[in-house]
């Protein structure tokens, strides 16, 4: 299935969920609504069917972790029942699949779209903050999760709304940032005719330290960063309309790094424009919260939103080795070993 192609690396228990979902669809919903095996295969290739499968996988992933065997089976059965009903309902109310594919092709927005992706806590928000200040760019302030949580019709509607807003503002490029869209680059390409991707990379040890400070377990952060790097490698190998930017390069030489990014995107990269982008903090902007102030901590309720909004309204920070201060030295060898392949690949020194 096309939409599941990016999900090449998954834990075995998640692969098991996917297998159960697919098997249930083939045996139950699809056989009730399509007698022909060829038609069943055609249905499974449709975006709305793939959406249902992916949604079931994400739902099951959240619901079965830590369950006993009996609880696990009950949760899976409940998830599959809901998925079966959704497939049957959407098939009954939708246009025929081949008609929908043609309609989606015809209604795709024509304007340029740039999607910023990457592992969370890698600097995607600050890169978005910088680029959204460009006079040719229409920035979508909040993470949309558009390709994670919305139906095909809603995706098309939202993309075309952003396109109209950019036209009214006299902008050439629509800029959207949702880190998790890293996993959906194939699907995004099906909806946006003229799109490119910018992935932001940060030293995995700093990412781990940042996640630990946000209340996440260290091993979870290690696993998440390495998983994101696998998908980032895939997007780099698959797409021509893709470039990388290391957060450390942006901090060390912001003007040169920004100029390179802008030139690659065929956007105005004159010194005056670049200097204007770097003065972003002089033009306060509400991102995740209406108040721009530093909260007492970043772990409780809306304080996290306040903290992130405060951060993207400050000048570029200069420290890129927080892990050396925040992670005990006794843990460094194991941490380096876990992250070694991608640290070396992306030019990070690792003893």
C-alpha positions in Angstrom: 0.0 0.0 0.0 1.4 3.3 -1.1 0.6 5.3 2.0 2.3 2.8 4.2 5.5 2.8 2.2 7.3 5.2 4.6 6.5 3.0 7.5 9.3 0.6 6.7 10.8 0.4 10.1 8.4 -0.4 12.9 8.5 -2.4 16.2 7.3 -5.9 15.8 4.2 -5.3 17.9 3.2 -2.4 15.7 3.8 -4.6 12.6 1.5 -7.1 14.2 -1.2 -4.5 14.6 -0.9 -3.5 10.9 -1.2 -7.1 9.9 -4.3 -7.7 12.0 -5.9 -4.5 10.6 -5.2 -5.4 7.0 -6.4 -9.0 7.5 -9.6 -7.9 9.1 -10.3 -5.4 6.3 -9.8 -8.0 3.7 -11.9 -10.7 5.4 -14.7 -8.5 6.7 -15.5 -5.0 5.4 -14.1 -5.3 1.9 -15.7 -8.7 1.2 -19.0 -7.2 2.3 -18.8 -4.3 -0.2 -16.7 -5.7 -3.0 -16.9 -9.3 -4.4 -14.0 -8.9 -6.8 -10.5 -9.3 -5.5 -9.3 -6.7 -8.0 -11.8 -4.2 -6.7 -10.8 -4.9 -3.1 -7.2 -4.2 -4.0 -8.4 -1.0 -5.7 -10.2 0.1 -2.5 -7.2 -0.6 -0.4 -5.1 1.7 -2.6 -7.5 4.6 -2.0 -6.3 7.4 0.4 -9.4 7.2 2.6 -8.9 3.5 3.1 -5.3 4.0 3.9 -6.3 6.8 6.3 -8.5 4.4 8.1 -5.7 1.8 8.4 -3.1 4.4 9.6 -5.6 5.8 12.1 -6.3 2.4 13.5 -2.6 1.7 13.8 -2.0 4.9 15.7 -5.0 4.4 17.9 -4.0 0.8 18.7 -0.4 1.8 19.4 -1.6 4.2 22.1 -4.2 1.8 23.5 -2.5 -1.5 23.7 0.9 -0.6 25.2 1.3 -2.2 28.6 -1.9 -4.3 28.3 -2.2 -8.0 29.2 -2.8 -10.5 26.4 -6.6 -10.6 27.0 -6.8 -6.8 27.2 -4.6 -6.5 24.1 -6.9 -8.8 22.1 -10.0 -6.9 23.3 -8.5 -3.5 22.4 -7.4 -4.7 18.9 -10.9 -6.2 18.3 -12.5 -2.9 19.3 -10.2 -0.9 17.0 -10.8 -3.2 14.1 -14.5 -3.0 14.4 -14.4 0.7 14.2 -12.1 0.6 11.3 -14.3 -1.9 9.4 -17.3 0.3 9.9 -15.5 3.4 8.7 -14.2 1.7 5.5 -17.7 0.5 4.7 -19.3 3.8 5.4 -16.8 5.9 3.4 -17.0 3.5 0.5 -20.8 3.7 0.5 -20.8 7.5 0.5 -17.8 8.3 -1.6 -17.4 8.7 -5.4 -15.9 5.7 -7.2 -12.1 5.6 -6.4 -10.9 6.4 -9.9 -13.2 9.4 -10.1 -11.8 10.7 -6.8 -8.2 10.3 -8.0 -9.0 12.4 -11.0 -10.7 15.0 -9.0 -7.9 15.3 -6.5 -5.4 15.7 -9.4 -7.4 18.5 -10.9 -8.0 20.4 -7.7 -4.4 20.3 -6.3 -3.1 23.8 -5.5 -0.6 25.2 -7.9 1.3 27.6 -5.6 4.6 26.5 -4.1 4.5 24.8 -0.7 7.4 24.3 1.6 7.1 21.8 4.5 9.5 22.0 7.4 9.9 18.5 8.9 12.3 16.7 11.3 12.5 15.3 14.8 10.8 17.3 17.5 13.0 19.5 19.6 15.4 19.9 16.7 14.8 23.6 15.9 12.0 23.3 13.4 10.0 26.1 15.0 12.9 28.6 15.0 13.6 27.8 11.4 9.9 28.3 10.6 10.0 31.6 12.5 13.0 32.9 10.5 11.6 31.9 7.1 8.1 33.1 7.7 9.5 36.6 8.0 10.6 36.5 4.4 8.6 38.9 2.2 7.8 36.2 -0.3 6.6 33.6 2.3 3.2 33.1 3.8 3.9 31.2 7.1 1.3 29.0 8.8 1.9 29.8 12.4 0.7 26.7 14.3 1.5 23.1 13.5 -1.4 21.9 11.4 -0.9 18.1 11.6 -2.8 18.3 8.3 -1.7 14.9 6.8 -2.0 13.1 10.1 -5.5 14.0 11.3 -7.6 15.0 8.3 -9.6 13.3 5.5 -8.6 13.8 1.9 -11.4 16.4 1.2 -10.3 18.4 4.3 -6.7 18.3 3.2 -7.5 19.7 -0.2 -9.8 22.3 1.2 -7.1 23.5 3.7 -4.4 23.6 1.1 -6.5 25.6 -1.2 -7.5 28.0 1.6 -3.8 28.6 2.4 -3.2 29.1 -1.3 -5.9 31.8 -1.4 -4.6 33.5 1.7 -1.1 33.6 0.3 -2.4 35.1 -3.0 -4.3 37.8 -1.1 -1.2 38.6 0.9 0.9 38.7 -2.3 3.1 35.9 -1.2 4.8 33.3 -3.5 5.3 30.4 -1.1 3.2 28.8 1.6 5.3 27.6 4.5 4.0 24.9 6.9 5.8 23.2 9.8 4.7 20.0 11.4 7.7 17.8 12.4 5.8 14.6 12.1 5.0 15.2 8.5 8.5 13.7 8.0 6.6 10.4 7.8 4.1 11.5 5.2 6.2 13.0 2.4 4.8 10.5 -0.2 1.3 11.4 0.8 2.0 15.2 0.7 3.4 14.9 -2.8 0.0 13.5 -3.9 -1.8 16.7 -2.8 0.6 19.5 -3.5 1.8 19.8 -7.1 4.7 22.1 -6.4 6.1 21.3 -3.0 9.5 20.9 -1.4 10.8 19.8 2.0 13.3 21.3 4.5 14.4 18.9 7.2 16.0 20.4 10.3 18.7 18.2 12.0 20.1 18.7 15.5 22.8 16.8 17.4 20.8 13.8 18.7 22.4 14.1 22.2 21.0 17.6 22.5 17.6 16.4 21.3 17.7 13.7 24.0 18.6 16.2 26.6 15.8 18.5 25.5 13.2 15.7 25.7 14.5 14.6 29.1 14.0 18.2 30.3 10.4 18.0 29.0 9.7 14.9 31.1 10.4 12.1 28.6 12.5 9.0 29.4 16.0 9.0 28.0 15.6 5.7 26.1 12.4 6.9 24.5 14.1 10.0 23.3 17.0 7.9 21.9 14.6 5.6 20.0 12.6 8.5 18.7 15.6 10.4 17.3 17.1 7.4 15.6 13.7 6.5 14.1 13.3 10.0 12.7 16.8 9.9 11.2 15.9 6.7 9.4 12.9 8.5 7.7 15.0 11.6 7.1 17.6 9.4 5.2 14.7 8.0 3.2 13.3 11.4 2.3 16.8 12.7 1.3 17.3 9.6 -1.0 13.9 9.8 -2.5 13.1 13.4 -3.2 15.0 16.0 -5.3 13.0 18.8 -3.8 14.6 18.4 -0.4 17.4 20.0 1.6 18.8 19.8 5.0 19.8 22.4 7.5 21.7 21.6 10.7 20.7 23.7 13.7 24.3 24.0 14.7 25.2 25.5 11.3 22.4 28.0 11.7 23.7 29.0 15.1 27.4 29.2 14.1 26.9 31.2 10.9 23.2 32.3 10.6 23.7 34.6 7.6 25.6 32.1 5.4 23.2 29.2 6.4 20.1 31.3 5.7 21.5 32.5 2.4 22.1 28.9 1.3 18.6 27.8 2.2 17.0 30.8 0.5 19.0 30.3 -2.7 18.1 26.7 -2.8 14.4 27.7 -2.6 14.9 30.4 -5.3 13.9 33.1 -2.8 15.4 36.5 -2.5 18.7 36.1 -0.5 20.1 39.6 -0.5 22.0 40.7 2.6 19.2 43.1 3.6 16.6 40.3 3.4 18.8 37.9 5.4 19.5 40.6 8.0 15.8 41.3 8.3 15.0 37.6 8.9 17.6 37.5 11.7 15.8 40.5 13.4 12.7 38.4 13.8 12.8 38.7 17.6 12.2 42.5 17.2 8.8 41.7 15.8 7.0 39.6 18.5 4.6 37.0 17.3 2.3 34.7 19.1 2.9 31.1 18.1 1.4 28.6 20.6 0.1 31.1 23.2 -1.2 34.7 23.1 1.2 35.7 25.9 4.9 36.1 25.2 6.5 35.6 28.5 8.8 33.0 30.2 6.7 30.7 32.4 8.0 29.2 35.7 8.5 25.8 34.0 7.7 24.1 30.7 6.1 20.9 32.0 2.7 21.9 33.3 -0.3 22.5 31.1 -0.2 25.7 29.1 3.2 26.6 30.5 4.7 24.4 27.7 2.9 26.5 25.0 4.0 29.7 26.8 7.6 28.4 26.9 7.7 27.6 23.2 6.2 30.9 22.3 8.8 32.7 24.5 11.6 30.7 22.9 10.8 31.7 19.3 10.7 35.4 20.2 14.2 35.4 21.6 17.4 35.8 19.5 19.1 32.7 18.3 20.7 30.9 21.2 24.4 30.1 21.1 24.7 26.9 23.1 24.7 23.7 21.1 26.0 21.2 23.7 23.4 21.2 26.4 23.7 17.5 26.7 27.2 17.8 28.3 25.7 19.8 31.2 22.4 18.0 31.6 23.2 14.3 31.0 25.5 12.6 33.6 28.9 11.9 32.2 28.6 8.2 33.1 25.8 7.9 30.5 27.8 9.4 27.7 29.4 6.2 26.3 26.1 4.4 26.0 24.4 7.5 24.5 27.1 7.9 21.9 27.0 4.3 21.0 23.2 4.4 20.5 23.3 7.4 18.3 26.7 6.8 16.6 25.7 6.0 13.0 23.6 9.1 12.5 26.0 11.4 14.5 28.8 10.4 12.2 26.6 10.7 9.1 25.6 14.2 9.9 29.0 15.4 10.9 28.8 15.4 14.7 31.9 14.5 16.7 31.5 11.4 18.7 34.4 9.9 20.7 
